């Protein structure tokens, strides 16, 4: 808390605004939009890897939050103040930092894809800036940020190794995609503080007859969000399978042409 209080004493309106902009690089919306842009406009294979790594990193982060249940800094120390504009995005538990881990996975995959020194330097700088912005805004401690950097790096390197293992094999890709899907689904449905768990509670209330118009509206919102996530995951897995099948067919065609 001593470091956070030091940053608190150094805050300025311009600094708070800049930290608020930088922290957007760790939002789930950022990696989702960027991943779809990569899929459609740049490189399908790396775009799908990008999305799957981001989704897995988010699931791992939520699992750790549910295990450790560490309160936010301003709850640990009531005298500590945060930047009010950051309060809305600082929901749930503190440890580890979700924004920092998301940035680590996003820019980690970008660095592996580019394999250029200047891109790697920029990616590392972006990750460190996101982590610092979370502390500057007062929503995370240095421990939250440090652990998130480690878990993000492990997620990126671990999944990169698995993607390389599954390269060129539809069966291995199916195993990998199914394993990731089950892992994410189990985490989403198993956390009492998750929107999915709340949706299940709404369904239970509907079955028992305790259901209001507001409950009906919330249930529709939950179903729409769940459907969107499942469609996104199915799209990614389908495109991965299609890409591999297209490459296999092309290789077979080239081999046949060479033989003739």
Secondary structure, 3 states (H helix, E strand, C coil): CHHHHHHHHCCCHHHHHHHHHHHHHHCHHHHHHHHHHHHHHHCHHHHHHHHHHHHHHHHHHHHHHHHHCCCCHHHHCCCCCCCHHHCCCCCCCCCCCHHHHHHHHHHHHHHHHHCCHHHHHHHHHHHHHHHHHHHHCCCCCHHHHHHHHHHHHHHHHHHHHHHHHHCCCHHHHHHHHHHHHHHHHHHHHHCCCCHHHHHHHHHHHHHHCCCCHHHHHHHHHHHHHHHHHHHHHHHHHHHHHHHHHHHHHHHHHHHHHHHC
